[in-house]
Amino acid sequence: MAVVDSAYQYYLSTYANSTVSRYDTHKKSQLRDIYNQIVKINKDSPLYKIKNTKDVTKYAIDIKESARQLQNVISSLSDVNGGIEDVFSKRIAQSSDEDIVTAEYIGDDTETANGFEIQVEQLASNQVNCGKYLNPERLDIHPGAYSFDLNTNSNSYEFQYTVADSDNNLSVLRKLTKLIHSAGIGISASIDTNEDGQISLRVASKQTGISETESYLFEILPSGDSASRTALQTLGIGDVHTEARNSRFLLNGKEHSSYSNTFTVDNKFDITLHAVSKDGEAAEIGFKANVDAVADNLQKLADAYNHMIDIAHTHDDTSNSNKLVRDISSVVRSYHNELESIGVNLDADSHISIDRSLLADAVTAEDSKESFDVLNQFKNALCEKTSNAYIDPMNYVNKIVVAYKNPGHNFASPYITSIYSGMMLDRYC
């Protein structure tokens, strides 16, 4: 069970907060195709054992997630016919001041969308409670059992903790930090240190913004007994240091607000605020020129491809990283001459880079259709190779083959896929 916990913990800490793309949704026919591929792999796969190391689980998860990201980029570079020709009309939003606000276009390229001006007056912030500063080596709370209540606008929670004779203020704050974190209620806790080396407990909401009907995002109150009240006064975490507030901004001169610093405008632009506008100057949100859009879209493909290569390079010999590099880079090598002529270059480490000037010449020339044909063939071949890694990441880890299946007499085993999904790795192989 510890092996499974370790795998899931790595996945949650590394990928759980990654953005979900619209390309992560699939039709029934697509899911059926994936299922059929898994069945075929199960039928043909030999029986093997894998050494139980953390590198194996991390490597398999990294392969699957990087392959998924690369496939999503490839999908975003395809039109309804699966070609790349319409990448010219694939819009990329840009901001005139990305230190203040950034934008991403999420609308349909066939829809009419106009740019706009945005002026940021205030950023959204979370609620922060800061405790009193204490000497880390001393113990200002008497040993015993204590509790306090943490109330949000939807729920109430009771936290219980003990202070031992061997504790000091630092160990007590560490206990409380872990206690609040492990509750998973959208509240974070950390320990702050001032210039004098004193420490305090900082409790903050993950949520930003607050509605007009709410007076707080959370409040911390002592339990009924006097000892808990005294302990909470010593900690001081019941005091609000910074109140939550909404973002305020002007869209084309009209005032708006949001609970968050990230929001959608007209279901076409994802906007992220980073700072307050300087001297009341508005940033302009518009679209990049066609040639720049082509280069940026292909750069996304290069970045996703290079990330997959980096994953292979960063894992040691416990994984079959060379096989992954060979398989993925073989697609680039197959089209090396054609790609190089339009500005897509392959280096010695199997990374690819984009020569924007050469690419611009290629996609604006009279024979630009040939350039797009090359890019389209390359994209499709890379998609097929990446799909293999996505379906069976365990193909790229070192393993010991125990027995091959009898050709022509195999059957699908429903347990083979659990080798990846559950990371049930043999401790003794």
N, C-alpha and C positions, 0 to 999 in steps of 0.2 A: 504493500500500500504506500510505503514511503516513496517508492520510485514514481508511482502515479502522481502523488502529491507534488513531488519535485518538478515533474514535467508541467503540470497544470500551473504551479506557482510561477515558473519561468514564462509560460505563455501569457498568463494574466498580467504579470509585471512588465512584460515587453510589448505585447500586442493588443491587450484588451482595450486600450484607449485609442487605438488607431481609428482613423476616420473610415466609415463604411461608405463605399462608392455605390452609385446606382448600377454599376456593372457587377456588383456582388449578388444581385438578384437574377434569377434564372427562370426560364419557362419550363414546363413539365418535360418537354422534349429534350431540353438541354440536361436536366437532371437525370432523365432516363439514359442519355448517352454517357454521362459520367458513371452511372451505375453499371452500365454494360462494360465500360472500360475496366472498372474495378473487378467485375466478375472474370473478365478475360485474364487479368493479371493474376488473380487468385488461382485460376485453373493451371496457368503455366508456371507459377512461381515454385521453386524447390523449397523443401523444408530447411530452414536455417536458424542459427542461433546468433544472438548479438551480445557483445560484452556490455555489462551494465556500467556505463560511465555517464557522467553528466554531459560530456561533450556529445555523445550520441543523441540524447534527447534534444539538446539545444540545437544541434546541427539539423536534425530532421525537421524540427519546428521552423527554424530559420529558412530552410529550403522551401517548405510549403508556403510560408507567408510571403517570401520574396517572389516566388513563382506566381502567387495570386496577384501581387501588386503589379508585376510585369504584364500579366495577362490583362489586367484592368487598363493599363496604359495602352496596350495594343488595341483593346476594344474601343477605347476613346479615339483612336486614330483610324477607325474604320467607318465608312459611310454605310448606307443601307444595303449596298451591293457588296460590302466587304472590301472595298477598295480604299485607297488613300488619297484619291484625286481631290476629294472635297475638303481636304485639310486646309485648302486656301480659304474656305468660308467658315472654317472652325474658328470661332472668335476667342481671343484671349484678352481678358480685361486688364487694364493697367491703371495705376494711380499716378498722378503728377507729383505726389509726395508720399512715398511709401513709409517714411518714418512716422507719419500721422495716421494713415489709413491704407490698407491693402484690399484688393478686390479680386474675386474669382467669378468668371462667368459660368453659370450653371444652367442657363436657359437653352432652348432649342435653337440651333443655328438658322433654322428657317423662319424664326419669328423676328418681328421687328423690335429692336431694342436700341434705345438712345442712351447716351451718356448723361451724367448729371454732376452737380457740384455738391460737396459735403464739407461742412464746417463743424469740427468737434468742439463742443463747449465743456463737456465733462465726461470722464470715463466711469464706467460702472465699477463698483468695488464691493468686496465682501465685508462681512462683519468680523471684527477681530477683538478678542478679549485678551488683555495682557495682564499677567499676574505681577505680584510684587517681586523685587529683586532680593535674592537670598544668598547667603554665603554657602557655596557648594559643599564645604567640608563640615559645616555644622548641621545639627538636626533641630529645627525650630518647631516641629510637630511631635508631641509626645507619642511614644509607641502605643499602638492600639488599633482598633478597627474603626473605619470611617466610611462615610458615603455622602454623595451629593446627587442632586437631580439635574439633568440637562433636558430642557424643554425646547422643542421646535414648534412651528406653527401647526404641525400635524400629529406629533407624537411626543411622548414623555419617556425618558430613560433614567434608570437609577444606576449609578456607578459606585461600586464598593471596592475599597482598597485597604490594605493593612500597612502599618508602619512598624518595623521591627527595631530592636535595640541596636542592631548592627547597621541600620540605615543611616544615611545622611541626606541632606536636602537634594543632592544630585540624584541619588538612587531613587528617592521618592518621586521626583519629577520624571525620571525615566519610566517608572512604573505607570504613572498617569498617562504619559505620552503613548505608551504601548496599549494601555487600556482603552483610550479613546480611539486610536487608530484601528484596533481590532474590532471595534463595534460596527464599523462600516455604515455609519449613519450620515455621511456627507459632512463630517466635521473633522478637521485635521488638528494635530497638536505638535508643537515643537518647542525646543528649549532655546531661549535667547540668552546671550551673554553680553554684559555691558563692558565699558572700558575698565572698570575696577575688578573684573573677573567674577562678578556676581551673576546669578542665573535667575531666570523667571520662566514660567510656563506660558506659552502663547497658544491660544485656542482660536481657530478661525473657521468660518464656513467656507465650503467649496463653492457654494452658490453665490452669485453676485446679484445685486438689485433687490428691491423690496417693493411690494405693492402698497398702495395708499391705505389699505385696511390693516396692515401689519405694523407693529411697533418694533419688532425685532425678528431676526432669523433664528436665533437661539438665545436662551438665557440659562444661566447656571445658578442654582439655588441650593442652599445647604439642606440636609435632612433635618428632622425634628429635634434630634438630640443636641445638647449644648456642645459636646466635644466636636461633632461634625461642623457645627457653625463656627467654632473657634478655628478649626483646621482650615476651613474655606476662607476665613478672613486672613489667616496667615498666608495662604497661597495667593489670594487676591484675584482669582480668575473669574469672579463674578462681575467684575467691573468691565464695562464696554469701553474699549480704547478707540475703535474706529467703527462707525455705524455703516451699514450697507447703504449703497445708493445706486441709482440707475444712471445709465449713460444718457447724455443729452447732446443732440446734434441738429444741424440744419441741413435739410435736403432741398436744394434749389431755393434756399431762403426760408423754407417752412420748417417750424420746429417739430422735432420728434424725440422720442425717448425709447429706451429698451432696457430690459433687466440685465442684459449681457453686453459685452463689447463685440460680440459676433452675432450678426443677424442677416436676414435676407431682405433684399429690396425688390419688389415686384416679382418675386419668385424667379428672378433672373440673375441676380448678383449676390454672392456671399461677401459680406463686408466685415472686416475686422478692424476695430479701432485700436490704435497703439499709443496715442498721445493727444493732448489738447492742441488745437490749431494755434499757430503763432500769430499774434497781432490780428486775429480775426480773419486770416486768409483761408479761403476755401480750397480744398484739393479737388481736382477734376478727375472723374472716373470715366474712362473711355475705352477704346479698343486699340490694340497694336496693329501696325500695318501688316499686310498679307505675308510679305516675305519674313518679317520678324515672327509672325505667328507660326509659319512653317518651321522655322529654326527652333523656336521654343518648344513646339510639340515634339519634334524629333529629339531635342535635348532631354525631354521627359523620358522618352524611350531609352536613350543612352544612359541616363541616370539609373533607371530601373534595372537595365541589363548589367551595368557596372556594379550595382549593389549586390546582385546575385553572384557575380564573380568575386567580389570582396568577401562574401560569406564563405565561399570555398577557400579563399586564401587565408582567412583568419583561423580556420580550424586545423588542428595538427593532424598527425598521421593516424589518429584513431578513427578518422573518417576517410572515406574514399573521395577526397576533395578533387583529386586530379581528374577523376571521371566526370564530375560535374563541370569543371572548367572545359574539358575536351568536348563534352556534349553541347554545351551552350555556345562556346566560341566557334565550334565547327560550322554553325550557320553563317557567322560572319566571314569565316575563311572561304566558304563556298562562293560567296559573292564579293570577295575581297577587291578584285580589280574594278568591278562595276561600282561598288560603294565608294572606293577611294577616288574615283573620277568625279563624284558629285559631293565630295567633302566629308565622307564618313570613314574615319581612319581607325585602324586596329594597331595597338602597341604591343610590346613584347610580353606584357602581363595579361594580355587578352582583354584589356579595356578598350572601349571605343570612345572617340572624341569627334566633335562636329566642327568642321571648318565653315563658319557661317558665310564668309565671302564666296567661297567656292560653291556652297550649296545655293546661295542666292542666284549665282550665275546659271546654275543648272536648272533651277525650277522656273526661271524667267526666260530661258532660251526658247527658240522656236521648236526645238525637239524636246521640250520639257516632259512630254508624255512618256518618253523612254525612261527618263529619270524616275518618274512616278511609278512606272511599271517595275523598275528594279526595287524601289522602296516597298512596293506592294508585295512582291515575291519574297523579299527579305522578311517583312513583317509576318507573312503567313507561315514561312518556315520556322521563324522564331517562336511563333504562337504554338505550333505543333510540338516543337521540342520542349518548350516550357510546360505544356500540358502534361507531358510524360513525368516531369519532375513534380508537378502539382499533384498528380494522381498517386504516384508511388515515390515519395521522398526517401523511403527506406532503401531504394535501389542505389543510393549514394553513400551508404555507410558501410564500414567494414563488417563482414559477417562470415560465419563458418557454415558452409553448406553441409547439412546432415544427410539429406537424401534427395535425389532427383525423382520427379514423378514419372510414371510410366507413360511414354508418348502415346497419344491416341486414346488413352483410357482414364484421363483425368476428370475431376469434377470440382466444382467451385466450393471452396471452403469459406464459410462465413466468418471464421476466426482470424484469417490472415490480416484483414485490415485493422484488427484491434492491436496489432503490433505497433502501428503508428498511433492510432487514436487513443489508446490507453497506455502506451509506452510500457507494455508488460515485458520487460527485458529480463533475460535469464541472469540471475546473480552469480551463477556458478560456472558459466561457460568460459 
